[in-house]
Structures are given as structure tokens and as C-alpha cells.
Amino acid sequence: MAQVIIPADTSPSVQSAKDSVQTWTFILVRHGEKHTGSDPELNEQGTLRAQRLADMLQHIPLNKVYSTDYRRTQLTAEPTAKSQSLPVTSYDPSDLEGFSQTLMQQPGRYLIVGHGNTMIVLAKKLSQQIDFAKMDFTEDYDRLYFVEVNIIDGKRTNSLYRFSY
């Protein structure tokens, strides 16, 4: 079941030309289930979840696939990137403010794979939402956040959807 949060219009953080439309779609997920260790790979369930994500997104043409440099995130992003003939581009999870600003420079559709303690923060930054349910860092591998940002004639609207997959 999806939780849908649609906030009131907010001031645009990106300038746009009169009578123009710019749309960003961000699909944010936590890495799949993993083995233990300092930089573990995905376990069998995590590998299946990564493939399920690729299957689910096969009809959504992405512009870019992002992941942190950890094996578990790279392995979660890899099937989707491969199915869309895209490389996996690394980002620094310790600079989510800078990363969110970079993402907002070019409209498009982006998959972003991260961690339980970063996906909520990034979803809030991109959607300009303050309040929504916190993710359980140890249990919730099945959350997908779908953030859409539209700037129409200089006016910004944000939508945030949360799904389990």
C-alpha cells in the first residue's frame, strides 16, 4: 500500500523560464538485504530484491542510476543500470545537501540507491517534506520512495509517494 504525501505549493528553488515545465523524478531505495561485515555483498534475498527492482523499473526510462560506493548498494543498482544500458554513478552519502543540489540541476528520471540512514534525509531534501514516517534502518529493505518535482511557470510543486516492493 502506498502512502501519498502531496504538500502545498512552495517557492521554486530553481529558476525556470516563463511558460516552461521542468520535471524531476527520483526513485530512492535502500540497498537490498546483505550479509554481515564491514562492506558486505547482498545475500540471496537482497539479490532477488535488486532484480525485482530492475523488473519493476524496466518500463521507466532512466537518465541516470546513482549508488554509494559500497558493494551492497552497487549490487542493488547494477541490475537496473544494466537493463537500461546505463553506468552506475557513485555519490557521496556524507554530502546529501550537495548531492541534492546536483540532482536538481538537470530535469530527468533518476534511480538513487543508498542506505537506511540516508534515503529518508535525501527524500526530505528533494521533496521539501519535513514530516513522514521514519524508516527502520535494520528491517525496512522494501521501501521505495518516489519523489516528483515539477516547476511550471516558475512555481514548484512536490509529490512524494512511498511504496513497498
C-alpha positions as CSV (number, residue, x, y, z in Angstrom):
1,M,0.0,0.0,0.0
2,A,1.4,3.4,-1.0
3,Q,1.5,6.4,1.3
4,V,1.0,9.5,-0.7
5,I,2.0,12.9,0.6
6,I,1.3,15.9,-1.6
7,P,2.4,19.2,0.0
8,A,1.2,22.6,-0.7
9,D,3.0,24.6,-3.4
10,T,6.3,26.0,-2.3
11,S,8.6,28.7,-3.7
12,P,10.8,27.4,-6.5
13,S,14.4,26.6,-5.6
14,V,15.3,26.5,-9.3
15,Q,14.7,29.4,-11.7
16,S,12.7,28.5,-14.9
17,A,11.7,30.4,-17.9
18,K,8.2,31.8,-18.3
19,D,5.7,29.2,-19.7
20,S,8.1,26.3,-19.2
21,V,7.8,22.9,-17.5
22,Q,10.6,21.1,-15.8
23,T,10.1,17.7,-14.2
24,W,12.4,15.6,-11.9
25,T,11.5,12.1,-10.9
26,F,13.6,10.5,-8.2
27,I,13.3,6.8,-7.2
28,L,15.1,6.3,-3.9
29,V,15.7,2.8,-2.4
30,R,17.8,1.3,0.3
31,H,20.2,-1.5,-0.7
32,G,18.8,-5.0,-0.6
33,E,19.3,-7.4,2.3
34,K,23.0,-8.1,3.0
35,H,25.5,-10.4,4.6
36,T,27.3,-9.2,7.7
37,G,30.6,-7.5,7.7
38,S,32.1,-4.0,7.0
39,D,31.3,-3.9,3.3
40,P,29.2,-7.0,2.7
41,E,27.6,-8.1,-0.6
42,L,23.9,-8.8,-0.9
43,N,22.6,-12.1,0.4
44,E,20.2,-14.2,-1.7
45,Q,17.1,-12.2,-0.7
46,G,18.9,-8.9,-1.4
47,T,20.0,-10.2,-4.9
48,L,16.4,-11.2,-5.6
49,R,15.2,-7.8,-4.4
50,A,17.7,-6.0,-6.7
51,Q,16.4,-8.0,-9.7
52,R,12.8,-7.3,-8.7
53,L,13.6,-3.5,-8.7
54,A,15.1,-3.8,-12.2
55,D,12.0,-5.7,-13.4
56,M,9.7,-3.1,-11.8
57,L,11.6,-0.2,-13.4
58,Q,12.1,-1.7,-16.9
59,H,9.4,0.5,-18.5
60,I,10.6,3.7,-16.8
61,P,13.4,5.1,-18.9
62,L,16.0,6.5,-16.5
63,N,18.5,9.2,-17.3
64,K,21.0,8.1,-14.6
65,V,21.5,5.5,-11.8
66,Y,23.3,6.6,-8.7
67,S,24.7,4.5,-5.8
68,T,27.1,4.9,-3.0
69,D,30.5,3.1,-3.3
70,Y,29.5,0.2,-1.0
71,R,29.2,-3.2,-2.6
72,R,25.6,-3.7,-1.3
73,T,24.4,-0.5,-2.9
74,Q,26.3,-1.1,-6.1
75,L,24.9,-4.6,-6.4
76,T,21.4,-3.3,-5.8
77,A,21.8,-0.7,-8.5
78,E,23.5,-2.9,-11.0
79,P,20.6,-4.9,-12.5
80,T,18.6,-1.8,-13.2
81,A,21.5,0.0,-14.7
82,K,22.4,-3.0,-16.8
83,S,18.8,-3.4,-18.1
84,Q,18.8,0.3,-19.1
85,S,22.3,0.3,-20.5
86,L,23.5,2.9,-18.0
87,P,26.5,3.0,-15.8
88,V,26.2,3.2,-12.1
89,T,27.4,6.7,-11.0
90,S,28.8,6.9,-7.4
91,Y,27.8,9.7,-5.0
92,D,29.0,10.6,-1.5
93,P,26.3,9.8,1.1
94,S,28.0,12.2,3.6
95,D,27.2,15.2,1.4
96,L,23.4,14.8,0.8
97,E,22.9,18.6,0.6
98,G,25.4,19.0,-2.2
99,F,24.1,15.8,-3.9
100,S,20.5,17.1,-3.8
101,Q,21.6,20.4,-5.4
102,T,23.5,18.5,-8.1
103,L,20.4,16.4,-8.8
104,M,18.2,19.5,-9.1
105,Q,20.4,21.0,-11.9
106,Q,19.1,18.8,-14.7
107,P,15.4,17.6,-15.0
108,G,15.2,13.8,-15.6
109,R,14.4,10.4,-14.1
110,Y,16.9,9.1,-11.6
111,L,17.3,5.9,-9.5
112,I,19.2,6.5,-6.3
113,V,20.4,3.6,-4.1
114,G,21.6,4.4,-0.7
115,H,21.3,3.4,3.0
116,G,18.6,3.3,5.6
117,N,20.0,6.4,7.4
118,T,20.4,8.4,4.2
119,M,17.4,7.7,2.0
120,I,14.9,9.5,4.3
121,V,17.2,12.5,4.6
122,L,17.6,12.7,0.8
123,A,13.8,12.2,0.2
124,K,13.1,15.1,2.6
125,K,15.6,17.3,0.8
126,L,14.3,16.6,-2.7
127,S,10.6,16.7,-1.8
128,Q,11.0,19.6,0.7
129,Q,9.0,17.5,3.1
130,I,9.5,17.8,6.9
131,D,7.3,15.1,8.3
132,F,6.8,11.5,7.2
133,A,7.3,8.1,8.7
134,K,10.8,7.1,9.6
135,M,12.4,4.1,8.1
136,D,13.6,1.3,10.4
137,F,17.2,1.0,9.5
138,T,17.5,-2.6,10.4
139,E,14.3,-4.0,9.0
140,D,13.0,-1.9,6.0
141,Y,14.7,-3.1,2.9
142,D,11.4,-3.0,0.9
143,R,10.8,0.8,0.9
144,L,10.8,2.7,-2.3
145,Y,10.3,6.5,-2.3
146,F,9.1,8.1,-5.5
147,V,9.7,11.9,-5.4
148,E,8.4,14.1,-8.2
149,V,9.3,17.8,-8.5
150,N,7.6,20.0,-11.1
151,I,8.4,23.6,-11.8
152,I,5.7,25.0,-14.0
153,D,6.0,28.7,-15.0
154,G,8.4,29.2,-12.1
155,K,6.1,27.6,-9.5
156,R,7.4,24.5,-7.7
157,T,5.2,21.6,-6.7
158,N,6.4,18.4,-5.0
159,S,4.9,15.0,-4.6
160,L,6.2,12.1,-2.5
161,Y,5.0,8.5,-2.7
162,R,6.2,5.6,-0.6
163,F,5.8,2.0,-1.7
164,S,6.8,-1.4,-0.6
165,Y,8.3,-3.7,-3.2
